[in-house]
Amino acid sequence: MGVLLGCSATHVAQPRPGAAPGAQAQPVREGRWEIRGTRLFVRDVGPETAPVVVVVHGGPGGNHLSLRALEALAPRFRVILYDQRGTGESDRFQVASEADLATLSMEENVEDLEALRQRAGQDRITLVGHSWGAGLAVLYAAAHPEHVEKLVVYSGGPEDEPLSKLKSKAHFARLTDEEKARAQQGLAGLQEAVGRGAPQDELDRLFLQVAEVMFPSLYCQRPATGPGAAQGRAGFWASQGVNRYLGAFDRAAFARKLALVKAPALLTWGRCEPSPQERLLYLLDNLPDARLVIFEESGHNAMEEEPALFFGTLNAFLDGQPLPARSFRSRAEVRAAEGAAPDAGS
């Protein structure tokens, strides 16, 4: 796999899980794109003339590697995966003060997505966002609704500080005692490294080590081992810059922006998720054309735990066909199906 600065290296990607039987290998164009004063690593798969699907990875501070199975959407689509600013194989920013984190903010990430759309030469794009990337995809759709063809919110969504704290508490509760001890030890080591001004390579490594302790608890059926080196490089400062949006996020004000997003939206949530279902119900309340699918045997990663149903649902949605999984059009429908009393939402 070649990576060239300022241009693209082209090779061939083999068919991945979720691809149709007999699917042909697709061309891959890889490199760093000059985007708004930085270089973002981009993996561009499939025919350049096909409709564009942009895959938005999680974190914040993660990378695109765990989402490469979505390349199965080619050749029907041109699938663009990228590493967000300051993380993965994208360039790093110097962070010497709190003010420097503004270069890694949520707003900067939203405008990077808009610049990627323009660079791809498409008036409208489909977005598939996972985890934090699902939140970023929604934030982009609210800022640029006229440029969104379809929106897939896979196990994520924007959140405010109370919801973020609830998510973190629920996730921590799923850890074993050993994992809790390792996570706390890792966080202490990371804090110490920040305090002494450690270089970004070290901070990224320590940040990923903490994340790896947390990964197994995101599944219904815990994997025997974590992703290890296959997880690639993380971006510690990228995570810190993006997360600053939490304190200013206004759910009521943002709901008014969501009302302007007319693109069809597929929302997904796994029954074993530590993340609150409320993240998706809020979007179901406020996006005009949204439906929610609950994967009953998955946690945060239905693409891995229920791949046939996940890809069947995703492909049907993108093709405008009936979904193979039950979907809900309102919070009241979800509550009724779960035997709970309906609530007013927000």
TAVEN-V610652 format. One record per residue. N is the residue number from 1. RES is the residue in one small letter. OMEGA is omega as a letter, one per 40 degrees, with the letter a starting at -180 (* if undefined). NEAR is the number of other C-alpha atoms within 10 Angstrom. D_FIRST is the distance of its C-alpha to the first C-alpha in Angstrom with 2 decimals. Layout:
N;RES;OMEGA;NEAR;D_FIRST + N;RES;OMEGA;NEAR;D_FIRST
This chain:
1;m;a;8;0.00 + 2;g;i;10;3.79 + 3;v;i;17;6.80 + 4;l;i;11;10.13 + 5;l;i;13;13.47 + 6;g;i;10;15.88 + 7;c;a;13;13.99 + 8;s;i;19;11.10 + 9;a;a;15;8.04 + 10;t;i;18;8.69 + 11;h;a;14;7.46 + 12;v;i;14;9.49 + 13;a;i;16;10.14 + 14;q;i;13;12.83 + 15;p;a;19;16.15 + 16;r;i;16;16.77 + 17;p;a;16;20.16 + 18;g;i;21;22.53 + 19;a;i;18;21.47 + 20;a;i;12;24.42 + 21;p;i;8;25.17 + 22;g;a;7;23.75 + 23;a;a;14;21.16 + 24;q;i;15;18.83 + 25;a;a;17;15.05 + 26;q;i;19;14.27 + 27;p;i;19;12.40 + 28;v;i;23;9.89 + 29;r;a;21;10.23 + 30;e;i;24;8.49 + 31;g;i;24;10.29 + 32;r;i;23;13.51 + 33;w;i;20;16.65 + 34;e;a;16;19.96 + 35;i;i;17;22.10 + 36;r;i;13;25.62 + 37;g;i;7;25.33 + 38;t;i;16;22.01 + 39;r;i;21;18.29 + 40;l;i;25;16.80 + 41;f;a;27;13.15 + 42;v;i;22;12.94 + 43;r;a;24;11.00 + 44;d;a;24;13.20 + 45;v;i;30;13.56 + 46;g;a;25;16.32 + 47;p;a;17;18.96 + 48;e;a;16;19.62 + 49;t;a;13;23.29 + 50;a;i;14;23.40 + 51;p;a;18;24.98 + 52;v;i;27;22.74 + 53;v;i;28;22.12 + 54;v;a;23;20.92 + 55;v;a;26;19.89 + 56;v;a;26;21.35 + 57;h;a;27;20.44 + 58;g;a;24;23.09 + 59;g;e;21;24.36 + 60;p;a;24;25.38 + 61;g;i;27;22.86 + 62;g;i;28;20.27 + 63;n;a;27;16.83 + 64;h;a;26;15.33 + 65;l;a;16;13.54 + 66;s;a;17;16.73 + 67;l;a;19;17.24 + 68;r;i;16;14.28 + 69;a;i;17;16.91 + 70;l;i;22;18.45 + 71;e;i;28;15.98 + 72;a;i;26;18.65 + 73;l;i;22;20.74 + 74;a;e;25;18.98 + 75;p;i;21;20.27 + 76;r;a;15;23.54 + 77;f;i;21;21.90 + 78;r;a;24;19.22 + 79;v;a;29;17.58 + 80;i;i;25;16.55 + 81;l;a;25;15.31 + 82;y;i;28;15.44 + 83;d;a;28;16.22 + 84;q;a;31;19.89 + 85;r;i;27;21.32 + 86;g;a;26;21.41 + 87;t;a;29;19.10 + 88;g;i;24;15.60 + 89;e;i;23;13.22 + 90;s;a;22;15.93 + 91;d;i;15;18.42 + 92;r;i;19;21.38 + 93;f;i;17;25.04 + 94;q;i;12;27.85 + 95;v;a;18;30.23 + 96;a;a;9;33.52 + 97;s;i;8;35.92 + 98;e;a;9;36.45 + 99;a;a;9;36.56 + 100;d;a;14;32.97 + 101;l;i;19;31.86 + 102;a;i;17;32.90 + 103;t;a;18;29.65 + 104;l;a;24;27.89 + 105;s;i;19;30.48 + 106;m;a;23;30.36 + 107;e;i;16;31.77 + 108;e;i;17;28.98 + 109;n;i;20;26.41 + 110;v;a;19;28.51 + 111;e;i;16;28.56 + 112;d;i;20;24.80 + 113;l;i;21;24.60 + 114;e;i;19;27.22 + 115;a;i;15;25.36 + 116;l;i;20;22.19 + 117;r;i;21;24.58 + 118;q;i;14;26.04 + 119;r;i;12;22.77 + 120;a;i;17;21.89 + 121;g;a;13;25.32 + 122;q;i;14;26.83 + 123;d;a;12;30.33 + 124;r;i;18;29.77 + 125;i;i;21;26.79 + 126;t;a;25;26.60 + 127;l;i;28;25.54 + 128;v;a;26;24.39 + 129;g;i;25;24.78 + 130;h;i;26;24.70 + 131;s;i;22;26.97 + 132;w;i;25;27.24 + 133;g;i;28;24.98 + 134;a;i;26;27.75 + 135;g;i;25;30.20 + 136;l;i;28;28.20 + 137;a;i;32;27.98 + 138;v;i;28;31.75 + 139;l;i;21;32.45 + 140;y;a;22;30.57 + 141;a;i;26;32.54 + 142;a;a;22;35.75 + 143;a;a;18;35.03 + 144;h;a;17;33.87 + 145;p;a;19;35.35 + 146;e;a;15;35.68 + 147;h;a;19;31.93 + 148;v;i;21;31.22 + 149;e;i;20;31.28 + 150;k;a;20;30.86 + 151;l;i;27;30.17 + 152;v;a;24;28.81 + 153;v;a;28;29.77 + 154;y;i;28;28.15 + 155;s;i;28;29.90 + 156;g;a;27;30.61 + 157;g;i;24;32.56 + 158;p;a;24;34.14 + 159;e;i;22;36.67 + 160;d;a;16;39.37 + 161;e;i;16;40.19 + 162;p;a;11;42.55 + 163;l;i;16;40.10 + 164;s;i;17;37.29 + 165;k;i;12;39.67 + 166;l;i;14;40.68 + 167;k;a;19;37.07 + 168;s;i;14;36.45 + 169;k;i;13;39.72 + 170;a;i;15;38.99 + 171;h;a;18;35.54 + 172;f;a;17;37.03 + 173;a;a;13;39.78 + 174;r;i;16;37.35 + 175;l;i;18;36.16 + 176;t;i;12;37.83 + 177;d;i;11;40.02 + 178;e;i;9;37.50 + 179;e;i;18;34.71 + 180;k;i;16;37.12 + 181;a;i;13;37.90 + 182;r;i;16;34.28 + 183;a;a;20;33.48 + 184;q;i;12;36.55 + 185;q;i;13;35.74 + 186;g;i;19;32.20 + 187;l;i;17;33.61 + 188;a;i;13;36.20 + 189;g;i;16;33.67 + 190;l;i;21;31.63 + 191;q;i;14;34.87 + 192;e;i;12;35.87 + 193;a;i;16;32.62 + 194;v;a;16;33.12 + 195;g;i;9;36.70 + 196;r;i;8;35.96 + 197;g;a;11;33.34 + 198;a;i;12;30.32 + 199;p;a;12;27.11 + 200;q;i;19;24.56 + 201;d;a;14;22.08 + 202;e;i;14;24.95 + 203;l;i;21;26.09 + 204;d;a;21;22.73 + 205;r;a;17;22.56 + 206;l;i;20;26.19 + 207;f;i;24;25.87 + 208;l;i;23;23.13 + 209;q;i;18;25.32 + 210;v;a;20;28.18 + 211;a;a;18;26.21 + 212;e;i;18;25.08 + 213;v;a;18;28.80 + 214;m;a;20;29.47 + 215;f;a;17;26.79 + 216;p;a;19;28.72 + 217;s;i;23;31.80 + 218;l;a;21;30.09 + 219;y;i;21;30.27 + 220;c;i;19;33.29 + 221;q;a;13;32.33 + 222;r;i;12;30.84 + 223;p;a;12;27.68 + 224;a;i;7;28.35 + 225;t;i;9;25.65 + 226;g;a;15;23.74 + 227;p;i;13;20.02 + 228;g;a;10;19.59 + 229;a;a;8;16.29 + 230;a;a;9;14.57 + 231;q;i;16;16.42 + 232;g;a;17;14.29 + 233;r;i;22;16.31 + 234;a;i;27;19.58 + 235;g;a;28;21.77 + 236;f;a;25;25.37 + 237;w;i;25;26.96 + 238;a;i;29;25.32 + 239;s;a;21;27.10 + 240;q;a;17;30.33 + 241;g;a;23;30.32 + 242;v;a;23;29.78 + 243;n;i;21;32.30 + 244;r;a;16;35.06 + 245;y;a;17;35.53 + 246;l;a;16;37.13 + 247;g;a;11;40.41 + 248;a;a;9;40.98 + 249;f;a;14;39.90 + 250;d;a;13;42.99 + 251;r;a;13;42.80 + 252;a;a;10;45.87 + 253;a;a;9;44.83 + 254;f;i;14;41.30 + 255;a;i;17;42.84 + 256;r;i;13;44.50 + 257;k;i;16;41.17 + 258;l;a;20;39.78 + 259;a;a;16;42.78 + 260;l;a;17;41.41 + 261;v;a;25;38.12 + 262;k;a;19;39.07 + 263;a;i;19;35.70 + 264;p;a;20;35.68 + 265;a;i;26;34.16 + 266;l;i;22;33.02 + 267;l;i;25;33.51 + 268;t;a;25;32.51 + 269;w;i;26;33.69 + 270;g;a;25;33.61 + 271;r;a;18;36.95 + 272;c;i;19;35.71 + 273;e;i;24;34.31 + 274;p;a;21;35.60 + 275;s;a;25;35.18 + 276;p;i;18;38.45 + 277;q;a;17;38.86 + 278;e;i;15;40.59 + 279;r;a;21;37.35 + 280;l;i;23;37.03 + 281;l;i;23;40.78 + 282;y;i;19;41.09 + 283;l;i;25;38.64 + 284;l;i;22;40.46 + 285;d;a;21;43.67 + 286;n;i;21;42.57 + 287;l;a;22;40.00 + 288;p;a;17;42.14 + 289;d;a;15;40.06 + 290;a;i;23;38.36 + 291;r;a;23;38.33 + 292;l;i;23;37.39 + 293;v;i;22;36.03 + 294;i;i;20;36.51 + 295;f;a;23;34.39 + 296;e;a;14;36.99 + 297;e;a;14;34.85 + 298;s;i;23;32.02 + 299;g;a;26;31.62 + 300;h;a;26;29.10 + 301;n;a;24;26.31 + 302;a;i;27;27.86 + 303;m;i;22;24.56 + 304;e;a;16;24.12 + 305;e;i;18;27.84 + 306;e;a;17;29.12 + 307;p;a;16;26.15 + 308;a;a;14;28.37 + 309;l;i;17;30.84 + 310;f;a;22;28.34 + 311;f;i;21;26.40 + 312;g;i;15;29.74 + 313;t;a;22;31.16 + 314;l;a;24;28.28 + 315;n;i;17;28.17 + 316;a;i;15;31.97 + 317;f;a;20;32.12 + 318;l;a;20;29.66 + 319;d;a;11;31.64 + 320;g;a;10;34.97 + 321;q;i;11;36.14 + 322;p;a;11;38.17 + 323;l;i;17;36.20 + 324;p;i;16;36.27 + 325;a;i;15;36.88 + 326;r;i;12;39.96 + 327;s;a;19;39.61 + 328;f;a;19;41.95 + 329;r;a;16;43.05 + 330;s;i;17;45.00 + 331;r;a;22;45.52 + 332;a;i;18;48.86 + 333;e;i;14;47.27 + 334;v;a;18;44.97 + 335;r;i;14;47.93 + 336;a;a;11;50.13 + 337;a;a;10;47.61 + 338;e;i;10;47.31 + 339;g;a;9;51.07 + 340;a;i;11;51.11 + 341;a;i;8;53.48 + 342;p;i;13;52.06 + 343;d;a;9;51.47 + 344;a;a;7;51.47 + 345;g;i;12;47.87 + 346;s;*;12;46.97
